[in-house]
Amino acid sequence: MSIDNLNIIIVAVLVLALGRLVNRKVAFLDRYNIPYAVTGGILCSLVVLLLAAVWSIKVHFDLQLRDLFLLFFFSTIGLGAKLNTLAQGGKMLFILTLVALMLLVAQNAAGIGIALLTGNSPGYGLLAGSVSFAGGHGTAIAWGQVASEAGLKGAAEFGIACATFGLIAGGLVGGPVGGWLISKYDLRPAPASAAGTDAGDTTSVTGCREVHIDDVLGTLLALSVCVTAGEWVNEFLAGKGLSLPGFLTAMMVGIVITNVADTVKKPLNRIAIERAGELSLQLFLAMSLMSMDLMSLMDSMGKILFMVTAQVIVVVAVAVFVVFRVTGRNYDSAIMASGFCGLGLGATPVAIANMTALTTKFGPSIQAFLVIPLIGAFFIDLLNAVVIKFFIALPFFSGG
């Protein structure tokens, strides 16, 4: 059974509706701020597993539209990044980048330590560290292929499996962590953040209180230009020997567009951009989670769950005892801690989904939505590449 073209959007929307319904009916899901896409996506993937196991019906999802929604989502992050607000996040961005570096080292130390203690190759531990969790599927696939070519049996499949369960764990853990911190310390959004004198006030930024059809068309045009121009930038850089992920260049183009538009006094409608970002994010997550091939993960389920549990402990500890504390122990800190769980276990979209689930319930956090996406999009992948190569250079990797 193949689900492609517009059919995958139909299924994704139904999955989101199912997640919303289940969250409303199951109290603890709502109480712990589990994103709708995570709830519905996991339930859908379980149905797909049942179809394959009981009736031998294999469901294939065409994920081209999912990848486009990912590019749209990161484009909206760029379109919402004003240079003045980027400057405001400078100090916090630097602090959390250092924390991210610490997290990457801790993840690899935990993964390799467990692998050595259980008599497995340290290569599996590295794959079950920052490669698959902070790195996500793209990094897991790339390094898994390298490890397989180096003779590590089943490395690619193991890395993808860890990344998949990390994605689930990131969506399940982030909301409860942030919600617990908010409840424990009785935190509330700062008045300036709630009012949003710059980025939060519709009239000050867009000059209007509603989203009109012209705003929707303008946003759609801007998103399309971001994706297309991002591809051109990638082609140019590839010719110079530099390869960047498509979402990164699309976001960079978005930053240029929004700041040029402000300079010429033709600002984009912030509300329309935010709604486009929310839509793209929810559809991307729903498609990612509902298309998980759980059947292929059954053989190594026990080992993977053990590794995931260890990484959850590491990431939550860093989020609660480091991120929350070094960022000021306030409401924004709790939201950033939630997002950091998504970054450390899944991917930037998971981090955004965690923070969105909390801010929808408790109130906005401009600082968190500025800093966390920048770390996820710009810095964590660059740091991860350096950290991975550092660990590979250690003596115990020389023997395989």
C-alpha positions as CSV (number, residue, x, y, z in Angstrom):
1,M,0.0,0.0,0.0
2,S,1.5,3.3,-1.1
3,I,0.5,6.7,0.3
4,D,1.8,9.5,-1.8
5,N,0.9,12.9,-3.4
6,L,-1.9,14.7,-1.5
7,N,-3.0,11.5,0.2
8,I,-0.2,11.9,2.7
9,I,-1.5,15.3,3.7
10,I,-4.9,13.8,4.3
11,V,-3.4,11.1,6.5
12,A,-1.2,13.6,8.3
13,V,-4.1,16.0,9.1
14,L,-6.1,13.0,10.4
15,V,-3.2,11.9,12.5
16,L,-3.0,15.4,14.0
17,A,-6.7,15.4,14.7
18,L,-6.4,12.0,16.3
19,G,-3.5,13.2,18.5
20,R,-5.6,16.2,19.6
21,L,-8.6,14.0,20.4
22,V,-6.5,11.5,22.4
23,N,-4.7,14.2,24.3
24,R,-8.1,15.7,25.3
25,K,-9.4,12.3,26.4
26,V,-6.3,11.0,28.2
27,A,-5.6,13.4,31.0
28,F,-1.9,12.7,31.6
29,L,-1.0,13.4,27.9
30,D,-2.5,16.9,28.2
31,R,-1.1,17.4,31.7
32,Y,2.5,16.6,30.6
33,N,2.2,18.7,27.4
34,I,2.8,15.9,24.9
35,P,2.5,17.4,21.3
36,Y,-0.4,16.3,19.2
37,A,1.9,15.2,16.4
38,V,3.8,12.9,18.7
39,T,0.6,11.2,20.1
40,G,-1.1,10.8,16.7
41,G,2.1,9.9,14.9
42,I,3.0,7.1,17.4
43,L,-0.5,5.7,17.3
44,C,-0.4,5.7,13.5
45,S,2.9,3.9,13.4
46,L,1.6,1.3,15.7
47,V,-1.4,0.7,13.3
48,V,1.1,0.4,10.4
49,L,3.1,-2.1,12.5
50,L,-0.1,-4.1,13.2
51,L,-1.0,-4.2,9.5
52,A,2.4,-5.6,8.6
53,A,2.6,-8.1,11.5
54,V,-1.0,-9.5,11.3
55,W,-2.1,-9.0,7.7
56,S,1.3,-8.7,6.0
57,I,0.2,-5.3,4.5
58,K,3.3,-3.1,4.0
59,V,2.5,0.6,4.0
60,H,4.9,2.9,2.2
61,F,4.8,6.7,2.7
62,D,6.2,9.1,0.0
63,L,7.9,11.7,2.1
64,Q,8.8,14.3,-0.5
65,L,6.2,16.7,0.9
66,R,7.5,16.1,4.4
67,D,10.9,17.3,3.3
68,L,9.3,20.4,1.7
69,F,7.5,21.2,4.9
70,L,10.8,21.0,6.8
71,L,12.3,23.6,4.5
72,F,9.2,25.8,4.9
73,F,9.5,25.5,8.6
74,F,13.1,26.6,8.8
75,S,12.3,29.3,6.3
76,T,9.7,30.8,8.7
77,I,12.4,30.8,11.4
78,G,14.6,32.9,9.1
79,L,11.7,35.1,8.2
80,G,11.1,35.8,11.9
81,A,14.7,36.6,12.7
82,K,15.2,40.3,13.0
83,L,18.8,41.5,13.3
84,N,17.9,43.5,16.4
85,T,16.4,40.5,18.2
86,L,19.4,38.3,17.0
87,A,21.7,40.8,18.8
88,Q,19.6,40.5,21.9
89,G,20.1,36.8,22.1
90,G,23.9,37.0,21.7
91,K,25.0,36.3,25.3
92,M,22.4,33.6,25.9
93,L,23.3,32.0,22.5
94,F,26.9,31.8,23.5
95,I,26.1,30.3,26.9
96,L,23.8,27.6,25.5
97,T,26.3,26.8,22.7
98,L,28.8,25.9,25.4
99,V,26.2,23.8,27.1
100,A,25.4,22.1,23.8
101,L,29.1,21.2,23.5
102,M,29.1,19.8,27.0
103,L,26.0,17.7,26.2
104,L,27.5,16.2,23.0
105,V,30.6,15.1,25.0
106,A,28.4,13.6,27.8
107,Q,26.2,11.8,25.3
108,N,29.2,10.1,23.6
109,A,30.9,9.3,27.0
110,A,27.6,7.6,28.1
111,G,27.1,5.7,24.9
112,I,30.7,4.5,24.6
113,G,30.8,3.6,28.3
114,I,27.7,1.4,28.0
115,A,29.1,-0.2,24.9
116,L,32.4,-1.1,26.5
117,L,30.7,-2.3,29.7
118,T,28.4,-4.6,27.8
119,G,31.3,-6.0,25.6
120,N,30.3,-4.3,22.4
121,S,32.4,-2.2,20.0
122,P,32.7,1.4,21.0
123,G,31.5,2.3,17.5
124,Y,28.0,1.2,18.6
125,G,28.3,3.5,21.6
126,L,29.2,6.4,19.5
127,L,26.3,5.7,17.2
128,A,24.1,5.6,20.3
129,G,25.5,8.9,21.4
130,S,25.6,12.3,19.7
131,V,25.6,10.8,16.3
132,S,22.0,9.6,16.4
133,F,20.4,11.6,19.2
134,A,21.7,15.2,18.9
135,G,22.5,14.5,15.3
136,G,19.2,13.0,14.2
137,H,18.5,10.8,11.2
138,G,20.7,12.7,8.7
139,T,23.8,12.4,10.9
140,A,23.0,8.8,11.8
141,I,22.6,7.8,8.2
142,A,25.9,9.5,7.2
143,W,28.0,8.1,10.0
144,G,26.2,4.7,9.9
145,Q,27.3,4.2,6.4
146,V,30.9,5.1,7.3
147,A,30.9,2.7,10.2
148,S,29.4,-0.1,8.0
149,E,32.1,0.4,5.4
150,A,34.6,0.2,8.2
151,G,33.2,-3.2,9.2
152,L,30.8,-2.4,12.0
153,K,28.0,-4.9,11.3
154,G,24.5,-3.3,11.1
155,A,25.8,0.1,12.0
156,A,23.5,2.0,9.6
157,E,20.4,0.3,10.8
158,F,21.3,0.6,14.4
159,G,22.0,4.4,14.0
160,I,18.7,5.0,12.3
161,A,16.9,3.0,15.0
162,C,18.5,5.1,17.8
163,A,17.6,8.3,15.9
164,T,14.0,7.1,15.5
165,F,13.5,6.3,19.2
166,G,15.3,9.5,20.1
167,L,12.8,11.4,18.1
168,I,10.0,9.8,20.1
169,A,11.7,10.3,23.4
170,G,12.4,13.9,22.7
171,G,8.7,14.6,22.0
172,L,7.7,12.7,25.1
173,V,10.2,14.1,27.6
174,G,10.5,17.8,26.7
175,G,7.0,18.8,27.6
176,P,6.9,17.2,31.0
177,V,10.3,18.6,31.9
178,G,9.3,22.1,31.1
179,G,5.9,21.8,32.7
180,W,7.4,20.4,35.9
181,L,9.9,23.3,36.1
182,I,7.1,25.9,35.5
183,S,4.9,24.2,38.2
184,K,7.7,23.7,40.7
185,Y,9.0,27.2,40.6
186,D,5.6,28.8,39.9
187,L,7.0,30.6,36.8
188,R,5.1,33.0,34.5
189,P,6.0,34.9,31.3
190,A,7.6,38.2,32.0
191,P,5.2,41.2,31.3
192,A,7.4,42.4,28.4
193,S,7.5,39.0,26.9
194,A,3.8,38.6,27.2
195,A,3.1,42.0,25.7
196,G,5.8,41.7,23.1
197,T,6.6,45.3,22.3
198,D,8.6,44.4,19.3
199,A,8.1,40.8,18.1
200,G,5.0,40.1,20.1
201,D,2.8,43.1,19.1
202,T,1.0,42.7,15.8
203,T,0.5,46.3,15.2
204,S,4.0,47.4,15.9
205,V,5.5,45.0,13.5
206,T,2.9,44.5,10.8
207,G,0.7,47.5,11.1
208,C,-2.4,45.3,11.1
209,R,-4.4,43.2,13.5
210,E,-5.5,40.5,11.1
211,V,-4.1,38.2,8.5
212,H,-5.5,39.1,5.1
213,I,-5.2,37.1,1.9
214,D,-2.5,39.5,0.7
215,D,-0.5,38.5,3.8
216,V,-1.0,34.8,3.1
217,L,0.1,35.2,-0.5
218,G,3.1,37.3,0.5
219,T,4.1,34.7,3.0
220,L,3.7,31.9,0.5
221,L,5.8,33.8,-2.0
222,A,8.5,34.4,0.6
223,L,8.6,30.8,1.7
224,S,8.9,29.7,-2.0
225,V,11.7,32.1,-2.6
226,C,13.5,30.9,0.5
227,V,13.5,27.3,-0.6
228,T,14.4,28.1,-4.2
229,A,17.1,30.6,-3.4
230,G,18.4,28.2,-0.7
231,E,18.9,25.6,-3.4
232,W,20.7,28.1,-5.6
233,V,23.0,29.0,-2.7
234,N,23.7,25.3,-2.0
235,E,24.6,24.7,-5.7
236,F,27.0,27.6,-5.6
237,L,28.6,26.5,-2.4
238,A,28.8,22.9,-3.6
239,G,30.8,24.2,-6.6
240,K,33.2,25.8,-4.1
241,G,33.6,22.5,-2.2
242,L,31.3,23.5,0.7
243,S,28.1,21.5,1.4
244,L,25.4,22.8,3.7
245,P,22.0,21.2,4.6
246,G,19.1,22.7,2.6
247,F,17.2,23.8,5.7
248,L,20.2,25.9,6.8
249,T,20.5,27.9,3.5
250,A,16.7,28.3,3.3
251,M,16.8,29.9,6.8
252,M,19.7,32.1,5.8
253,V,17.8,33.4,2.8
254,G,14.8,34.0,5.1
255,I,16.9,36.2,7.4
256,V,18.1,38.3,4.5
257,I,14.5,38.7,3.1
258,T,12.9,39.8,6.3
259,N,15.6,42.3,7.2
260,V,15.6,43.8,3.7
261,A,11.8,44.0,3.8
262,D,12.1,46.0,7.1
263,T,14.7,48.2,5.7
264,V,12.6,49.2,2.7
265,K,9.5,49.7,5.0
266,K,7.7,46.7,3.6
267,P,7.6,44.3,6.6
268,L,6.2,40.8,6.3
269,N,3.2,39.9,8.4
270,R,4.6,38.2,11.5
271,I,1.3,36.5,12.4
272,A,1.1,34.9,8.9
273,I,4.7,33.7,9.2
274,E,4.1,32.2,12.6
275,R,0.9,30.4,11.4
276,A,2.8,29.0,8.4
277,G,5.6,27.9,10.6
278,E,3.2,26.1,13.0
279,L,1.4,24.4,10.1
280,S,4.7,23.3,8.5
281,L,6.1,22.0,11.8
282,Q,3.0,20.0,12.7
283,L,2.7,18.4,9.3
284,F,6.4,17.6,9.2
285,L,6.3,15.9,12.6
286,A,3.1,14.0,11.9
287,M,4.5,12.6,8.6
288,S,7.9,11.7,10.3
289,L,6.3,9.9,13.2
290,M,3.5,8.1,11.4
291,S,5.9,6.7,8.8
292,M,8.3,5.1,11.3
293,D,9.1,1.5,10.4
294,L,8.8,-0.1,13.8
295,M,8.9,-3.6,12.3
296,S,12.5,-3.2,11.3
297,L,13.5,-2.1,14.8
298,M,12.0,-5.1,16.6
299,D,15.2,-7.3,16.6
300,S,17.4,-4.7,18.4
301,M,14.6,-3.3,20.5
302,G,16.0,-4.2,23.9
303,K,19.5,-2.8,23.3
304,I,18.1,0.4,21.7
305,L,15.7,1.1,24.6
306,F,18.5,0.7,27.1
307,M,20.6,3.2,25.1
308,V,17.7,5.6,24.8
309,T,17.0,5.4,28.5
310,A,20.6,6.3,29.3
311,Q,20.5,9.2,26.9
312,V,17.2,10.5,28.3
313,I,18.8,10.6,31.8
314,V,21.8,12.5,30.4
315,V,19.7,15.0,28.4
316,V,17.2,15.7,31.2
317,A,20.0,16.1,33.7
318,V,21.7,18.7,31.5
319,A,18.4,20.5,30.8
320,V,17.3,20.7,34.4
321,F,20.5,21.2,36.3
322,V,22.5,23.2,33.7
323,V,20.3,24.8,31.0
324,F,17.6,26.0,33.5
325,R,20.1,27.3,36.0
326,V,22.6,29.1,33.7
327,T,19.8,30.8,31.8
328,G,18.3,32.5,34.9
329,R,15.9,30.0,36.4
330,N,12.9,31.9,35.0
331,Y,10.0,31.1,32.7
332,D,12.1,31.5,29.5
333,S,14.6,29.1,31.1
334,A,12.0,26.4,31.6
335,I,10.9,26.7,28.0
336,M,14.5,26.5,26.8
337,A,15.1,23.4,29.0
338,S,12.1,21.8,27.3
339,G,13.5,22.7,23.9
340,F,16.9,21.5,24.8
341,C,15.4,18.0,25.5
342,G,14.2,18.0,21.9
343,L,17.6,19.1,20.6
344,G,19.5,16.5,22.6
345,L,17.2,13.6,21.8
346,G,15.5,14.3,18.5
347,A,15.8,17.4,16.3
348,T,15.1,21.1,16.1
349,P,11.5,20.6,15.0
350,V,10.9,18.4,18.1
351,A,12.4,21.1,20.3
352,I,10.0,23.7,18.7
353,A,7.1,21.4,19.2
354,N,7.9,20.9,22.8
355,M,8.2,24.7,23.4
356,T,5.0,25.4,21.4
357,A,3.0,22.9,23.5
358,L,4.1,24.8,26.6
359,T,3.8,28.3,25.4
360,T,0.3,27.6,24.0
361,K,-0.7,26.6,27.5
362,F,1.3,29.0,29.7
363,G,2.2,32.0,27.6
364,P,4.9,33.2,25.0
365,S,8.7,33.0,25.3
366,I,10.3,35.1,22.6
367,Q,13.8,34.4,23.9
368,A,13.4,30.6,23.8
369,F,12.1,30.7,20.2
370,L,15.0,32.9,19.2
371,V,17.9,31.0,20.8
372,I,16.9,27.3,20.6
373,P,16.3,27.2,16.8
374,L,19.6,29.0,16.2
375,I,21.5,26.5,18.3
376,G,19.7,23.6,16.5
377,A,20.1,25.0,13.0
378,F,23.6,26.6,13.2
379,F,25.8,25.4,16.0
380,I,24.9,21.9,17.2
381,D,25.6,20.1,13.9
382,L,29.0,21.9,13.5
383,L,30.0,21.1,17.1
384,N,28.8,17.5,16.7
385,A,31.0,16.9,13.7
386,V,34.1,18.1,15.7
387,V,33.1,16.1,18.8
388,I,32.5,12.9,16.8
389,K,35.9,13.2,15.1
390,F,37.5,13.8,18.4
391,F,36.1,10.6,19.9
392,I,37.0,8.6,16.8
393,A,40.6,9.7,17.3
394,L,40.7,8.2,20.8
395,P,43.0,5.1,21.2
396,F,40.2,2.5,21.8
397,F,38.8,3.2,18.3
398,S,42.1,2.2,16.7
399,G,41.3,-1.5,17.2
400,G,37.7,-1.1,15.7
